[in-house]
Amino acid sequence: MDYINGSIPTEINVTIDRVATVDAPNNYLITGNPYDMNDQIRFNVSDDTVFLDQNGNQISLWDITPGQLVRVEHAIFQTLSIPPQSPAFLIQIL
């Protein structure tokens, strides 16, 4: 799933929410209410995940901070864990 080279997944979900937690060393971020795990989604990132700022410029997970509004394109499936987890294909700061 390489957005840069044109391989885009055919089925995706889109989530727009505030970042609750960023854990760059462990390759994930969590969106939703930082005080309620039942109102969160964990997005796992990989080397193929694309990160963009408000202007569409490439950034890294390290540049995203809690409180920012993001648009996440992710898989149509989620784990049954709390919070649910899904692989992220593209994360853009809004």
N, C-alpha and C positions, 0 to 999 in steps of 0.2 A: 504494500500500500504506500506508494511513493507519489505524493501529490506533485512534487517538483518535476518528476520525470513523466507525469501523465497517467500513472496507474492509480485510478481512483476507485474505491469500493463502489459497487453498484447499489447497495442498500446501506443507508446510514440513518442514524438518529441525530437530531440536533438538540443540544441543551444550552440554554442561555441562563447563566446564574452567576452569583458572586463566588469568588474563591474563598474557601474557608481555611485551607491548609495547603502548603506547597512543601513537598519532600523531594527535592531535586536529587539528593544522593541515592534515594531509593526509587526514583523514576515514577512518581505519581503526584497528582494533586487531587484535592477534594473540593467539591463545590457544595453550596447549600448553607444551611444554618449551622454555624460553628458550635452551637450549644445543643444540637439535637441530631444524633446519629441517624435517626429515622427520616430526617429531611436532608440527607446528603447523598452524593454519588462520588465514588472514588474512580478517577480516570487514570489508568495505567498507561504510561507512555513508553515508546520504544525508539530505536534509532530512526525509524521511518516516520515518527510523528513530526508534523510541521507546526512550528510556533510562529505566529505573526503578531506584530504590534497593531495599533489603531490605523496605521497608514499602509499596512500590507507588507512591511519589511520583516525579514526573517529575524527572529530572536531565539533565545533558548529558554528552557524551563526555569533557569536561574533568574531570568528577568521578570518572572511573574510573581506577584506578591498578594497576600491575603487582602481581601476587600475589593480587588479589581473585578469588574464585570467582564466575563468571557463568554465566547461562543465556542462550544465544543462539538465537533463532528465525531461521532463514535459509533461503535458496532451496534447492531440492532438487538443484541443480547446483553444481559447482565447476570452476574452471579446472584445467588439467593442469600448472600451474606449481608450483614449490616455493618457499614453501608454497602449497597450493591456496588459491584465493580464492572467496568467496561473498558476495553481498549480504546484509546483516543487516536484518531487519525490526524485531526487538525485542531489546534487551539488558537483562537485569536482574541486579543484584548479588544474590548469595545470601548 
